[in-house]
Amino acid sequence: MLFTVVAAGVHPLKYQWRFEGQELPGETAPTMIFHRVVTNQAGAYSVIVSNVTGVTTSSVANLVVSPVDPRPLLAALRLTSATNFDFALTGQPGRRYLIERTTNLTDWAYEFVTPDFLAFLQTNSTSMFSVPRSSNVKFLRASFSLHTEKCLPQLQQIYFAQGLWAIENQKPSFGSGVTEQDLIPYMKTLPICPSGGSSFADSYWITEYDLRNDVTTLQIGAGNSLSAIKLP
């Protein structure tokens, strides 16, 4: 889960995120990220932005957390092909699931040969998938892709921070040369890849940012983005 805010005014700008009107310790960047959100984190979030000329408070973003986190379910479908095995995956729309296979219930391997090896439920809670049939007895299982669910908001956070840096420093569309150090003010901590990274440097590669995208475009897929606010 990623919260972001855009503010304009005399720099430097200072940020303080709040939850239910109370300040959140250490949350003093224009982005705020949560992993594995739980029900007691549901509620009203806002951010106070200040500079030498004044203080303003954003509108409220309400975070709703479902108390139920259902396990994914697999169900075999009627045989329709001599070469493929069809099955249904039921879960939560918008989540990615890892499908694995085994012949001995001990050694598991990825079933899907896709860029991320994942099954994605876009808008429906149940979707149909197909895998090649095998002469050996084969079992399938589905699980949440926790690494992906953690990595996606981190990528969104980096993208958002890169855009703010480019705008605030009036850098050209390409060739601006943004670095890891440039992004630090826009994030509480530099993210690390959940799939085995040891630092930001070996986890993510910063690409050029295109300023032809406006602020609205910057916030696509960025979770609960607050309205842009302007200081004197």
N, C-alpha and C positions, 0 to 999 in steps of 0.2 A: 504494500500500500504506500503510495507516494502522494504527499501534499506539496503543492508549489504555490508561490505567490510572486506577482510582478509588481514592482513599485517604481515610481519615477520621482526624482527630486534631487536636491543638492547632496552630493556624496561627501562623506561615506554614509550609507544607510545602515541602521541597526535593526535587527529583527528579534522578536520574542514571541514564540508560539505559546498558545494557551489551550487548555482543555477544560471545558465547563467553567470558563472564567478564571482558572488558576494557571499560573505560569508553569511551563514544563522545563525543568532544569536542563541546561545544556543545549536546548533547541533554539539556537540563535542564528540560523542560516535561512536563506530563502527557500530551502527545500527541507522536508522532514519525511523520513521513511520509516515504515514499520514492517517487520517480518513476522509471519504467523500471528496475525491479529486475533485477539480473544475478545469475548463478549464484554468484559469490563473496560475495554477501550472504545466501545461505542459511545457516541455523544457528539457534542458541539465543539468544533475546533475553530480557532481564529488566530490571527497574528497581529501583533502591534509593530508598526514600523515607525522609526523615528530618525531625525537628523537634527542639525543645529537649528533649524527653523521651526520644528514642531513635531507633533506626534499624531498618528492616525491609526485606526483599527480597521481591519478588513471585515468584510461580511463573514457570516458564519457558514462553515461547511459541516454538515451533519454526516457522521460516519455510522452506518448501520451494519451490524455484524449478526449473521445468522447464528443462532445457538446450536444448530445442527450441522455437523460436518460429515455427511453420509459417506460410507465407504463405496467405492466404485463396484458395480456388479457386471459380471459377464454372463451372457446367455447364448447358447448355441442356437442357430437358426436352421430352418429346413434346408436340406441339401439341394442345391440348385446347380452345382458344377462338379465335374469329375476332377478338376484340378485345384479348386479353391475351397477353403473352409470359411463360411460366413458366420459372424457373431455380432451381437449387439452389446454396446458398452453404455451403461447408465451411470450418470454422475451429475456434476454441476456444470451448467453452461458457462463457457469462458475459461474452463480449467483444462490443463494438459495432463494426460495420463501416460504412464510408462507401461507398455505391454511387453511382457517377457514370456519366454517359452522354456520348457524343460522336458526331458524324456524320463528323468529319474527322481524328480521332485527334490533334487539337491543342487544340481548345477543349472543356473538360469542364464539366459542370454537374451539380448534384444530381439524382438520379433520383427519390428518394422525397420526396413532399410530406407529411412528418410533422413533429411539433414539433421533432425534432432531426435529421431527414433521414437517420436511421441504420437499419441492419438489426441486430437484436439476436438472438444465439444464446443462448437461455435454458438449456436442459439438454442439448440434442443438439448434436453436432458438425456436423451437416448439417441445414439447414432449407430449406423451399421458399418462394419469393417470387414475386410476379407484378407486372408493370408493363404499362401500356398499350402496345399495338402501334402502330407508326408506319409511314407509307408510305415514309419515308426509311430508308436503311440506318443502323442504329444499333449502336454498340458499348458494352459495359458493362465496368466494372472495379470491383474491390473493394479496399479498403485499411483498415488499422487507423485507428480514430478516436482519434488520439493526444491531441487536445485534450480529448475527453470522458474518456478514461482518466486524464488528469491532473486534470481539474476535479472528478470525482465524489469522490475521497478528500478533496479540499480542502473541498468542501461538507460532507462527513461530519465533518471536523475542526472546522469552524466550528460545526456543530450540537452536537457534543460539548462544545466549549469553552463555548458559550452555556449548556448545561445545567449544567456544573460551576460556572460563575459564579453562576447563579441559586440553586443549592443552597447553595454556600458563603456567599453573602451573604443567604440566607433572604429572597429576594425573592418577591413574590406571583406567582401564575400568569401574570397579564397586566399590562401597563402598567408593567413594571419598568424600561424605558428603557435596556437594555443598549447600550453604545456600542462603537465600534472599540477605544478605549483599554482598556475593560474586558476585552477578549478577549486582549490582548497576553500576559499572564502564562501563558496556557494553550497557547501555540504558540511555536515557535522563531522564526518570522517570520510576519507576516501574509501570507496567500496572495494572489496576483494572478491574474486570469482568464487562462488560456493562449490565449484567442481574441482577444487584443488589449488587455487591460487594462493600465493604467500604474500603478495603485495599488489598494490594497484598497478605497478609497472608491468608485472607478468600476468595480469588478469585482463586488462582492457587496452585496446589500441585507439587512440584519439585520432579521428579523421577531421578533415576540414569542415568548417561550418558555413552554410550558405545563408547569408543575411537576407536573401530575397524572400525567405520565409518570414512571415510576420509573427507577432507575439502569439496570436491565436493558434497558428500552426505549431508553434513550439509546444503547446500544451496537449497536443493530440496524444491520447493514451497515457496521460500523466496522472492517472488516478483522480482524486478529488482536487482539482485546481481551483483556487480561490480567484475572485475577480481581481482584475488589475486595479491598483490604487495609486493615487498621486499625492505626493507631499508638496508643500509650498516651495 
